[in-house]
Each structure stands twice: as C-alpha cells, then as structure tokens.
Amino acid sequence: MTAEGLVTRASRGGPAETLRRLEASIASRGMTVFARIDHAEGAKSAGLALLPTEVVIFGSPTAGTPLTAISQTIGIDLPLKMLVWQDAEGRTFVSYNDPAWLVRRHALAEGAGAIAQKMQSALAAIASEAAGGD
C-alpha cells in the first residue's frame, strides 16, 4: 500500500551504501544536510529492534523559503527529507514526500507549482542516484 504523496524507489544497495550515495548526491547539488535521524539506533537504545530506518533532512534556503513565504505552514514539511529503509526481505528503499503533494496539502497558490516542479526534478534525481541509478 502506498501512502498518498509518498514516492518510494527501490535501491540497488544496502542501507549504508544508499545513505552514502544520498548524502553525496545532496552535496553535489550544493544543498546542506541538516540532520540524520537513525530510528533503528533510537529503538536499540530503548531495548527495541527495528530494521534500518534513517531520515536525512536537507535543503537549501533558496528553494524552500519561497514556499514558506507563501504559506508558513509548509514549514512543518520543510526542510526536505528522504527516508532510507530496509524491509523484512532485506530490500532497501528511498522514500520522500512529493513536492506537488506538499503544495496541495498546504493549499499553496498556483505560483508554487513551478517551484514544486523544480523540487520534484531535484528529488527524483537525488533518489535515483541514492538508489544506484536506473
């Protein structure tokens, strides 16, 4: 089952390799990685087990600020995030929110569509590189 607004792509590598490629792709575009949240490590520290599940939070003020200026509520969804996760069969995936869905979610004006399209292209390319290409 696919969640509305979520884009998921299978990776050709494991979680560590996918994360390495993800961060390299982000950096190659001049974006900043603001944080990494390792849910599996957090679960482990609580005595719980969780398959590899890590969020990378990243972005660029030049891309996100125009959307936030239109509607500050989109700040709940920005900066951008990508989730690298592994399922029970050992397959690794990259997931992220579709910027067009974010524009609809926050009922942004039509002018936001062009910004969202640029973000969609960038995120699709980053996810492709992180997943090991087509």
C-alpha positions in Angstrom: 0.0 0.0 0.0 1.4 3.4 -1.0 0.7 6.4 1.2 -0.7 9.4 -0.5 2.0 11.9 -1.6 4.9 9.4 -0.8 7.4 8.5 -3.6 9.3 5.3 -2.9 12.1 3.9 -5.0 14.0 0.5 -4.6 17.7 0.8 -4.1 20.4 -1.5 -5.6 22.5 -1.3 -2.5 22.0 -1.8 1.2 21.1 1.0 3.7 24.7 2.2 4.4 25.6 2.4 0.7 22.3 4.1 -0.2 22.8 6.7 2.6 26.4 7.3 1.4 25.1 7.9 -2.2 22.2 10.0 -0.9 24.5 12.4 1.0 26.9 12.6 -1.9 24.1 13.5 -4.3 22.7 16.1 -1.9 26.2 17.7 -1.5 26.8 17.6 -5.3 23.8 19.9 -5.7 25.1 22.5 -3.2 22.4 21.5 -0.6 23.0 21.1 3.1 22.4 18.0 5.2 20.9 19.5 8.4 20.4 16.2 10.3 20.2 12.5 10.2 17.8 10.6 12.4 18.6 7.0 12.9 15.3 5.4 14.1 16.9 1.9 14.4 19.6 3.3 16.7 17.0 5.1 18.8 15.0 1.8 19.0 18.1 0.0 20.1 18.8 2.5 22.8 15.3 1.7 24.2 15.9 -2.1 24.0 13.8 -2.5 20.9 14.6 -3.9 17.5 13.9 -2.0 14.2 15.2 -2.7 10.7 17.5 0.0 9.3 15.4 3.2 9.1 17.1 6.6 8.7 15.8 10.0 7.8 18.1 12.5 6.1 16.9 16.1 6.5 18.4 18.5 3.9 17.7 21.5 1.7 18.6 24.9 0.5 17.1 28.2 1.8 16.8 29.4 -1.8 14.5 26.6 -2.7 12.4 26.3 0.5 12.0 29.9 1.6 9.8 31.0 -1.4 7.3 28.3 -0.5 7.4 29.1 3.2 6.8 32.8 2.3 3.6 31.8 0.5 2.4 29.7 3.5 4.3 29.3 6.7 2.5 26.0 7.4 4.7 24.3 4.8 7.5 24.8 7.3 6.2 21.6 9.0 7.3 19.7 5.9 10.5 21.6 5.1 13.4 21.2 5.0 13.2 18.3 2.6 13.5 14.7 3.9 14.4 11.4 2.5 13.9 8.1 4.3 16.3 5.2 3.7 14.8 2.0 5.0 15.1 -1.8 4.7 12.2 -4.3 4.7 12.0 -7.7 6.2 13.2 -9.3 3.0 16.4 -7.2 3.1 15.4 -4.9 0.3 16.4 -1.2 0.7 14.2 1.7 -0.3 14.4 5.5 -0.6 11.1 7.4 0.2 10.2 11.1 0.1 7.3 13.4 0.0 6.2 14.5 -3.4 6.6 18.4 -3.5 3.4 18.7 -5.6 1.5 16.8 -2.9 3.0 19.3 -0.3 1.7 22.2 -2.4 -1.7 20.6 -2.4 -1.6 19.7 1.3 -0.8 23.3 2.2 -3.2 24.8 -0.4 -0.5 27.0 -1.9 -1.2 29.4 -4.7 -0.6 28.4 -8.3 2.7 30.2 -8.3 4.1 27.5 -6.1 3.7 24.9 -8.8 6.8 25.9 -10.7 8.9 25.7 -7.5 7.4 22.3 -6.7 8.2 21.1 -10.2 11.9 22.1 -9.8 11.9 20.3 -6.4 10.3 17.2 -7.9 13.0 17.0 -10.6 15.8 17.5 -8.0 14.3 14.9 -5.6 13.8 12.4 -8.3 17.4 12.8 -9.4 18.7 12.6 -5.9 16.6 9.5 -5.2 17.8 7.9 -8.4 21.4 8.5 -7.5 21.0 7.3 -4.0 19.3 4.1 -5.3 22.1 3.4 -7.6 20.7 4.8 -10.9 18.2 3.3 -13.3 
